Amino acid sequence: QVQLVESGGGSVQAGGSLNLSCAAAEMTFEIRVWAWYRQAPGKQRELVAEITGGRYTYYADAVKGRFTISVHNDTTTVNLEMNSLKPEDTAIYYCAILNTSPQYWGRGTQVAVSS
């Protein structure tokens, strides 16, 4: 059973930084597409960043230039480096593997940014 374990969430003041990490356990296939999503209270889940093949990246306009997605440990771990955090970045952040059917999702990690 594939498990995704997220870490690194927390509370910071605006302008601060956090580094989220997500590790995949019990993998039996290649991970080609990793993504980070977030869901703020009362809002729909939205795509934050995506990385394909370990190098092709996509960022939502709201985080472009502030967040960086990367993979490590032979693509079994994905990180999301978040800088210049804003109160509107407050949400539960989820990692996901998208190149499989079914997709795999983490349980989420809370990020809270105060002004």
N, C-alpha and C positions, 0 to 999 in steps of 0.2 A: 504494500500500500504506500503510494507516494505521499510524503508529508512535506509541507513548506513551513518553515519556522522563521518568523520575522523577529527582528530585534532592533533596538536603537531609537524607538520613539521616546517622547518625553515632552517637557514644557520648557519653553525658552521665551525670551523677550524678542520683540521685533528687531530685526537686524542680525539675530543670532543664527547659529548653524546647528544642524543635526545630520547624522549619517545613519540611514536605515540599511539594514542588511536582511537578506532572505536566503536561507540555505535549503536545498532540496535533499531529502533523504530517501533512500530506497529507490533510486532512479535506475531504470533498466533500459532507457532510451536516451537519445541525444536531445538536449534542450537547445532549440534553435531560436525561440522567441520568448523573451522575458518581458514583463511589463509591470509597471506600478500604476495602480489606480488609487483614487481617494474618494471618500464620501463624507461630505460635511453634513451637519444636522439639517434635516429638512430638504436636502438636495439629492439629486441623482448621483450615482457613482460615475466618475469621469476618469478618462485616461490621462495620466500625468506624463509618463514617459515609456518608451518601448525601445528594446534593442534586439536586433536580428543578427544572427551569425557572429555575435560577439563584437560587432563594430558598427552596423548601420543603426543610427539612432533617430528617434522622433521625440519631440517635446511639445507639450501643449503650449500655446502662446503665453499663458499666464505664468509659466515657470521657465520659459526659455531664457538662457543667460544666467539663471540662478541655480538650477538643478542640473546634476550630471548623473547619468545612469551608466553603470559599468558591470562587467561580469568577471568572475574570478574562479579559481579552483576548478579549472577545466569546465567552465560554464555551469557548475552546480551551485554557484552563489551569485546573487545579484545585489548590487549596492545602489543606493540613491543618496547622493551627496546633496544636501539642501543648504544653500547659503542665502543670506539676505532675506531671511524669512519674514513674512508679513502675517498679520492677523488673519487674513483671508486664506492662508495656507492651513489653518486649523481644520483637521479632519481625521478620520481613520484611514490609514494607508494600507493597501493590500498589494501583495505581490502575486503574480500569476504567470503560469506557463501557458502560452497560447498555441503552440504548434502541435498540440495533441488533441485527441477526442476521446474522452472528455478533457476539458481544460482543468488545470489544477490551480487552486487558490489558497493563499494563506488565510489565517483567521483575522488578520489586521493588527495594526499597532497604532496607538493614539499619538497624534502630534497636536500640541496646543501652543499657539503663539499669542502672547499678550502684548498689548500696545503700551 
